[in-house]
């Protein structure tokens, strides 16, 4: 899997504009704005299914998958901006959630976090 993540980050770099690559802040801006925009597109599909009576179909699921892929592309941009790997983000998230939910998900733990638990 590590090669897949590394290969993906290289692919993301090869499909990034020069303007977004000009410096760390440009990468972080690209990531922040893009994650919000693409996350909104994903949410729009879900909203239409939940509140507008659109069916959950293979087509709508494929559309959501593609939007999640766009979110992932921007997450990789954020990794470039922070000079970290996708793998390190995944591992840090696992570490954080294992500490928060040592016995699996509990709603009380999601609502009442330790001071340092962000």
LINJO-V81601 format. One record per residue. N is the residue number from 0. RES is the residue in one small letter. D_LAST is the distance of its C-alpha to the last C-alpha in whole Angstrom. Layout:
n:N res:RES d_last:D_LAST
n:N res:RES d_last:D_LAST
This chain:
n:0 res:x d_last:27
n:1 res:x d_last:26
n:2 res:x d_last:29
n:3 res:x d_last:29
n:4 res:x d_last:25
n:5 res:x d_last:27
n:6 res:x d_last:30
n:7 res:x d_last:28
n:8 res:x d_last:26
n:9 res:x d_last:29
n:10 res:x d_last:31
n:11 res:x d_last:28
n:12 res:x d_last:29
n:13 res:x d_last:33
n:14 res:x d_last:32
n:15 res:x d_last:30
n:16 res:x d_last:32
n:17 res:x d_last:33
n:18 res:x d_last:32
n:19 res:x d_last:28
n:20 res:x d_last:29
n:21 res:x d_last:30
n:22 res:x d_last:27
n:23 res:x d_last:24
n:24 res:x d_last:23
n:25 res:x d_last:25
n:26 res:x d_last:23
n:27 res:x d_last:20
n:28 res:x d_last:21
n:29 res:x d_last:23
n:30 res:x d_last:20
n:31 res:x d_last:18
n:32 res:x d_last:21
n:33 res:x d_last:22
n:34 res:x d_last:19
n:35 res:x d_last:19
n:36 res:x d_last:23
n:37 res:x d_last:23
n:38 res:x d_last:20
n:39 res:x d_last:23
n:40 res:x d_last:26
n:41 res:x d_last:24
n:42 res:x d_last:23
n:43 res:x d_last:27
n:44 res:x d_last:28
n:45 res:x d_last:26
n:46 res:x d_last:27
n:47 res:x d_last:31
n:48 res:x d_last:31
n:49 res:x d_last:29
n:50 res:x d_last:31
n:51 res:x d_last:34
n:52 res:x d_last:36
n:53 res:x d_last:35
n:54 res:x d_last:36
n:55 res:x d_last:33
n:56 res:x d_last:35
n:57 res:x d_last:35
n:58 res:x d_last:36
n:59 res:x d_last:33
n:60 res:x d_last:31
n:61 res:x d_last:32
n:62 res:x d_last:31
n:63 res:x d_last:27
n:64 res:x d_last:27
n:65 res:x d_last:29
n:66 res:x d_last:26
n:67 res:x d_last:23
n:68 res:x d_last:25
n:69 res:x d_last:25
n:70 res:x d_last:21
n:71 res:x d_last:21
n:72 res:x d_last:24
n:73 res:x d_last:21
n:74 res:x d_last:18
n:75 res:x d_last:21
n:76 res:x d_last:22
n:77 res:x d_last:18
n:78 res:x d_last:19
n:79 res:x d_last:22
n:80 res:x d_last:21
n:81 res:x d_last:18
n:82 res:x d_last:21
n:83 res:x d_last:19
n:84 res:x d_last:20
n:85 res:x d_last:19
n:86 res:x d_last:19
n:87 res:x d_last:17
n:88 res:x d_last:14
n:89 res:x d_last:15
n:90 res:x d_last:15
n:91 res:x d_last:12
n:92 res:x d_last:11
n:93 res:x d_last:13
n:94 res:x d_last:12
n:95 res:x d_last:9
n:96 res:x d_last:10
n:97 res:x d_last:13
n:98 res:x d_last:11
n:99 res:x d_last:10
n:100 res:x d_last:13
n:101 res:x d_last:16
n:102 res:x d_last:19
n:103 res:x d_last:18
n:104 res:x d_last:16
n:105 res:x d_last:16
n:106 res:x d_last:16
n:107 res:x d_last:15
n:108 res:x d_last:12
n:109 res:x d_last:11
n:110 res:x d_last:12
n:111 res:x d_last:11
n:112 res:x d_last:8
n:113 res:x d_last:8
n:114 res:x d_last:8
n:115 res:x d_last:6
n:116 res:x d_last:4
n:117 res:x d_last:0
